Amino acid sequence: MEDHSKRTRMIVIGAFIIVAVFVGYLQGWNPQAIKMQSQIKDEFSILPLLVADAKPESAPSSGRKFASCYVDQDFHSTADYAEVKQFFTDNLTALGWTLQKETPSFGSYSITELTFVKDDRKIIIDYSEKAGWRYSVWLQWGS
């Protein structure tokens, strides 16, 4: 009986460890995501971000999810969509980024989205005249 109890306890402890590791991985405790987080922050800091009279709404925020990490920031500006699109297309393609897709206006804030890709990273530019911000820049590594 004692062996059975010991065995059950070991199975429960083993299952707990497996679940804890899996949950940690999902929460971004992935070693590769942790390593890439600082690289993504560095890359974000050198991106051309200020269209026309743009002002940051706040400091950049960052985080990790699953096997990915990101940095993002919102900006206020009087620039219209054509100006924002032209600015990022010109500046990001000069840095080796490719415009992958343009998603037309959607949602209650009428957000239009531009997605640029480079290697294993992507930049998403959200533009809206109805949101509290004018455009948002999101740099992400991973899926």
N, C-alpha and C positions, 0 to 999 in steps of 0.2 A: 504494500500500500504506500509506503514511504517513497519508493522509486517512482510510482505513478504520479504522486504529488510533485516530486522534484522535476519530473519530465514535463508535466503540465506547466509548472512555473517557468521552466526554461523556454517552452514554446511561446508562452505569453510574453516573456521578456524579449525574445527574438522577434516576434510579430510587432511589438511596440517599437523596437529599434528600426525595423524596416519601414514602418509607417512614419516615424519621426524623420528618417532620412528622406523619404519620398516627399513629405510635406515641406521639409526644408528646401529641397530641390525646386518644388513648385513656387516657393516664396522667393526664389532668386538666390538661394545660397549655393548656387552652381558655381564652382571655382572659375570656369571660363567667363561667366557673366560678371563675376566680381572683378576679374582681371580687366575685362573690356570696359567696365564702368568708368575707370579713370581715363582710358583712351578716348572714349566717347565724349567725356566732359572736355578734354583737351581739344578735340576736333571741333566741338560745338563752339568753344571760345574763340576760334579763329574764323568761323563762318561769317560771311557778309550778311548781316541781319537787318540793318536799318534802311528801310525804303523811305525815300523823301524825308518827311518831317517826323518819322516814327520815333516813338519813345517806349521803352520797355514798361510794361504794366507792373512787373515785379522781377525779382531775380530768377534766373533759370531754376527749374526744379528737375529732379532726377530720381530714378528708381530702377529696380530690377523686378522682373516678373518671369517666372518659368525659366527658360533658357535664353532670356534677352535682357537688355538694359536700354535705358533711354534718357534723354535730356530734352526738356521742352521749355518754351517761353512764349508769352503773349505780348503783343505790341499794339499800341494805339497809333493811328495815323489817319491822315486825310486822303491817302492814296486810294485810287479806285482799283478794281480787280485787274484791269489790263496793265496798270503800272506795276502792281505787285508781281503778277505773272512774268512780265518782261524782266523785271529786276532779278528775280530768282533764276529764271531760265538763263539769262546772260551770265550771271555771276557763278551759279553752280555748275553749268556746263564748262565754263572756263577752268573749274577745279576738277574736272573729270567725272562729274555726275551726269546721268542721263535721265531726261524726263520720261518716265515710264507710263504714266496715265494722268488724265485730268477727269475728275469726277464732277459732273454738273451739280448745281445747287440742290441740297437736300435738307430735310429737317426743319424744325420751327425757326432756327436761326439762319436759314438759307445759306448753309456752309458749302462753299466750293472747295474742292481739295485737289492739290497738285502732289504727285508722288514722284520723287527722284530716287534713283538707285545708283549705288557704287559698291562693287564687291559684295560683301555680306551686310551692308548697311543700307538704310533708306532714310530719306528726309520727307516728311509730310508737311506741306504748307496748307493750313486751313484759312480760308478767307470768308469773312462775314461782315456785312454792314449792319446787321441786327444784333449781334452779340455785344457784350460789354467791351470787347476788344475788336480790332480790325483784322489782324491776322495772327496766326500762331505758327511757330516752327517747332517741329518734333523730329529729333534725330534718334534713330533706333538701330541697334545691332541685334541680330538674332531674329527668331520667329515669334 
